């Protein structure tokens, strides 16, 4: 039983090290819904697409969520997006 616990701990540490060593795949975009004009930050790493599909991607790929929020704020001030 003790060997199994040690094996699980080593495997968990290995997976953690592997995840930390791999490059970040973050890809955020700001999308604008056609019906309302509302803009939303969308994470493209999600396995699903926004639903319904009546939206337009209005920004380029942004590496972090915080930067995507800053871009969305600029779009709100320009009037591209509505509240």
N, C-alpha and C positions, 0 to 999 in steps of 0.2 A: 504494500500500500504506500509506503514511504517513497519507493522508487517511482511510482506513478505520479505522486505529487511533485517530485523533483522534475520529472520529465515534463509535466504540464507547465511548471514554472519556467523551465528553460525554453520550451516552445513559445510561451507567451512573451518572454523577453526577446526571442528571435524575431517574432512577428512585429513587435514594437520597434525594434531596431530597423527592420526592413521598411516599415511604413515611414519612419523618420528619415531614412536615407533616400527614399524615392522622391523625385521632384514633385512639387505641388502641381496639381492639374486643375486648379481653380480657374473657372471661366464664367464670369458674370457678365450679363448684358442688361440693359434697361429696355424693356418692351413697353409698347403703347397699345392699349386696347382701342380698337376702332369705334366701338359703340359709345364709350364714355370719355375717351381721351386721357384716361387715367394711366399713369406710368408706374411700372413695377420693376423691381430688381429681380432678375431670374437667374438661377444657378443652372448652367447648362450641364453640370455633372449629374443632375437628377435623371433617373432613367425614364422619366415621362416628359412629355411636352406640355406646354400650357394648354389648358382647355377652357373654353372653346378656342378654336384656332383663328379667331378674328383679332389678330394682333400683328404688330410690325416691330421688328428689332430696330431701335433708333440709335444705338451706340455700338461702338466696336467692343472687342473683348477687353474686359477690365479684370486685373488679377485678384483684387480683394473686394470684399463686400463693402468695406468702408469707402473705398474709392468709387465704387458704383453708386453709393448713396450720395457722394459729393457730386458726381456727374448728374444724377437725377435732380438734385437741388438746383444746379445750373439750368437744366431743362425747364424746371418749374418757373424759375425767374424769367426765362426768355419767353415763356408762354407756349412752349412746345407741348408741355404736359399740363393737365388740369389736376386739381386736388381731388 
